[in-house]
């Protein structure tokens, strides 16, 4: 068998190259593991059944742009039942938001809500967020234009009436205790006109039943608190919320359980259910909200 001889410099060079290559591969793998996962887009489909036999369906898109900023689009429809029949309320939204998770986030959102035959609103909001390791601070100023029709007698002609409102929402989120989350939000709204006039009996002579029913949803104040725990694939939260109407100052309280189950990185289901109480429990109703989230 022929003797194999290694030239000493060549052998040393080969060993050195192999060592550098293997070490480089290990460093590259570590580098890949240290990289944050790329941002993902998502589609949400939501169904909600609640107060006054209402049923809501909505679809929203959170699309990641090449800049990693976000394009937000959404649309929905609500079906309301009353003694006078079925009514439809529509919603649509669109906006832009900077990359999630950065120290400072900012967005610009537009929302349409209502029925163009009775009452509808246009709302612009400016979400602002400051993120730290354990905290998030939110501030969301907004302005709305409110439109509704007034009937005249005896010709029953419709006249468009407009007013406006301004609001501010503030929120704090804390994530510093293991898998726990704590979220607190408060908001306040000011209206250019006295909304309590819609609560007077004479208003029913000039404003449609649907417009009056929708107007009671205009808030004066809203406060909410949520505490949640994150299991390996499941998030369980408890929500308590109170809204005070700007029309009749009635109080609407929501107590709910929120559950999110993440099947994998691509799909999750969200379930929210609880009680709605009007005026400290004199009138109660159950509600259920189910949504699916697809990430891509």
Number of C-alpha atoms within 10 A of each C-alpha: 3 4 5 6 7 9 9 8 8 10 12 11 12 11 11 12 12 11 12 12 12 12 12 12 12 12 12 12 11 11 10 11 10 9 8 7 8 8 16 16 16 17 17 18 17 18 18 19 18 18 17 13 13 17 19 18 19 18 17 19 19 21 20 20 14 7 8 16 18 22 18 20 19 18 17 18 18 18 16 18 14 13 5 8 7 11 13 15 19 18 18 18 18 18 18 19 20 19 18 15 12 12 12 15 17 18 19 17 18 19 18 18 19 24 19 13 13 20 25 22 19 17 18 19 19 18 19 18 20 16 16 13 9 11 15 18 18 17 19 18 17 19 19 19 17 19 20 23 20 19 16 13 9 6 7 10 10 16 12 11 11 15 15 16 16 17 18 17 18 18 18 17 19 17 16 12 10 8 12 16 20 18 18 18 18 18 19 16 18 17 19 11 11 11 18 14 12 20 16 10 8 10 14 15 12 16 19 18 15 20 21 18 12 16 23 19 14 17 23 20 20 19 18 18 17 19 18 19 16 15 11 8 11 16 18 19 19 17 19 17 18 19 22 22 20 23 20 18 16 16 18 21 22 20 18 20 18 19 19 20 17 15 11 9 10 12 15 18 18 19 18 19 20 18 19 21 18 18 13 12 13 7 10 15 15 17 20 17 18 18 18 17 19 16 16 13
